[in-house]
């Protein structure tokens, strides 16, 4: 099977919307847990793990598809990173 550039929903602005969803989900859980150190640690750990992976994933798209740069997508955080 061949690789292709994904389109639709958040893919219009970022390369890894699934990673953004995980970060938002666990950050929300940490906020809802109100002061439980393990929840905050897990949210931080998730963010520190997924952001570098998103950057690496974005670089792979740029290397694999020459036209990808014209889409002006960010790696994980819309319009920022």
Secondary structure, 3 states (H helix, E strand, C coil): CCCCCCCCHHHHCECCHHHHHHHHHHHHHHHHHCCCHHHHHHHHHHHHHHHHHHHHHHHHHHHHCHHHHHHCCECCCCCCC
